[in-house]
Amino acid sequence: MNAIEQTPEAESKGDHTVHGAIASTSKWCAIIGLALITVLMLAEVVLRYFAGSPLGWNVSFIEKVLLPGIVFLGMPWGFAVSAHVAADMVYMKLPGKMQSAARWLSLIIVLTGVAALFIGGLVSMLEALRHGDIPPPLSSQLPIYSWIWRAFLPLGSFFTAVIVLLESRTFLKGGAA
């Protein structure tokens, strides 16, 4: 099984279904976003250099919609397949009780970080929604309300927290997360 197909086993059937659905949806959001970036950049090169008519809006769309979508909507999948940073070398040299304390500490730090991302993203999204932020007419940006792409951060953070909580029982017992 390769890293793309890998998802850790959850403890119960219901947990496994939710975990798998979130991880799979997150994976496909990241894959589709990357494919769209590739197609857009290829179209930009072809249109700019062979047709003399660049798209113009593609860079803004990539930087404001697709890249945040890949990062934040792909975050639950990254955590589910253990694609995040790990410090096994130091951890494995700790005594058993210290390893347990380190697991608890890391869980608290991850959940605190994800909660901070969720709150910051939600505040940013709600502020953009309240003001109705949209690029000005005739600009080189697509007229997409900014709250739409700002919603990626709280959504990704929420689903990452769900993945973390589903894996926490196994992780805190010393299993892989």
N, C-alpha and C positions, 0 to 999 in steps of 0.2 A: 504494500500500500504506500503510495507516495504522499507527500505533505499536503497536496491539494485535496486528496480524498480522505485524509486522516481526520477523525474527530474522536476525542476520548469518550469512553463509555460513561454514561450517566448512571446513577444508582438505580432508578426505577424506570419503568416503561414510559410513564408520563414525562418524566424529566428528560429521558432520551429523545422523545418526540419533539419536545420544545427546543431542546439543545440542538438537535439535528436540523430542525426547521430554521432556527436563527442562524446557525453556522452556514448552512447551505444558501440561504437568501443573501447573507452577507458576502459569501464567496462569489456568487453570481453578480452582485452589484459591483464588486471590484473588477471582475473579469469583463463585464459589459462596459464599464467606464474606461478601462484600459483599451479595449477594442475600439471604442468610439474616438478616443484620443488618437489612436493610430490611423483610423480612417480619415478623421478630420485633418490631421497633419499631412497625410498623403494627398488628399484633395487640395489642400492649400498649396503644396509644392507644385502639383500638376497645373492648377489654375493660375498660379502666379508666374511660373516660368515657361509654360507651354501655351497658355491662353492669354496671358497678360492681364488677367482679371482676378486679383486675389480676393479671398472671401472677406477679410477685414474683421469680422466678428468672432472668428474661431479662437483667437488667443484669449480673449475675454471669457468666452464660454468655457474654455478648458481650465483657465485659472480660477474662475469663480464657481463653476458648477462641477465639472468632471473631476478635477484633482481633489477638492474637498469631499466629493462623493466617494472616491476611491479610498481616501484615508479614513474618513469617519464612518462610512457605511461598511467598509471592509474591516474595521477595528474588531468587531466581535469574532469574525472568522480568524483573524490573526491571533487573537487570544486563545480561541478554541483549539487551534492546531499548534500551539506553543511556538509561534513565530516571534514572540516577544523576547526581550533580553533576559537571560538567566545567568546566575553566578554559581553554577554547580561546583566549581573548583573550590571555592571558599566554603560553601554550604556543606559539602561532603566531609570536610575535615572537622566540622563542629561535633560535639557530643550530642547524643540523642535529645536531651532536654533543650539544648540550645537550638537544635534543628526545629523542634516543635515551636519554640518561641519565635524563631526566624520566620516560620510559615505563618504564624498568627500576625506578626509584624508586617510581613509582605502583603497579606490579605487586607489588613487595615489600610496600608499605604495605597494599594491599588484601588480599593473602594473609595477612599478619600479623593484620590486623583480623578477617578471617573465621575464622582459626584460633583467635583469642582468643574470639570468639563461640561457636565450636564447643565449645571446652574448658569455658567458663563454663556454657553450656547443658547440656552432658553431665554436668558435676558436679552442677548443680542437679537435673537429671532423675534421676540415680542416687541422690542423697540423698532425694528424694521417694519413689522406688521402694523404697529401703531402709526408710524409715519408714512406708510405706503411707499417705501423706498423703491424706486424704479429708475433705470438709466434715462437720461433726457432724450427727447426725440432727436432723430438724425445723428445719434452718436454711433460709434463703432461697436456698441454692445447690443446684444439681444435684449428686447424689452421684457425681461423676466423679473418679477418682484424678488427683491433680495431676501425676503423672509423664507422663500422656498429653498434656496441653497443654504441659508443659515440654519435651516431645520435639520440638516445632516448631522451636525455636531450633537444636539441633544438626543436625536434618534440613535445614532451610533453609540453614544455614551450609555443610554438606557439599556440597549440590547447587550452591550459589553458587560454591564453590571449584572444582567440576568445570567449571562454565561458564567461570569465569575461566581455568582451565588450558587448556581447549579453544580459547578465543579468544586465548590469550597469544602463540601463534606469529604470527598475523596482526597483533596489536596491537604486538608488539615490532618488527616490520618497518615499522611506521608506518601500518598500516591502522586502520580504525575498530574499536573494541571495543564 
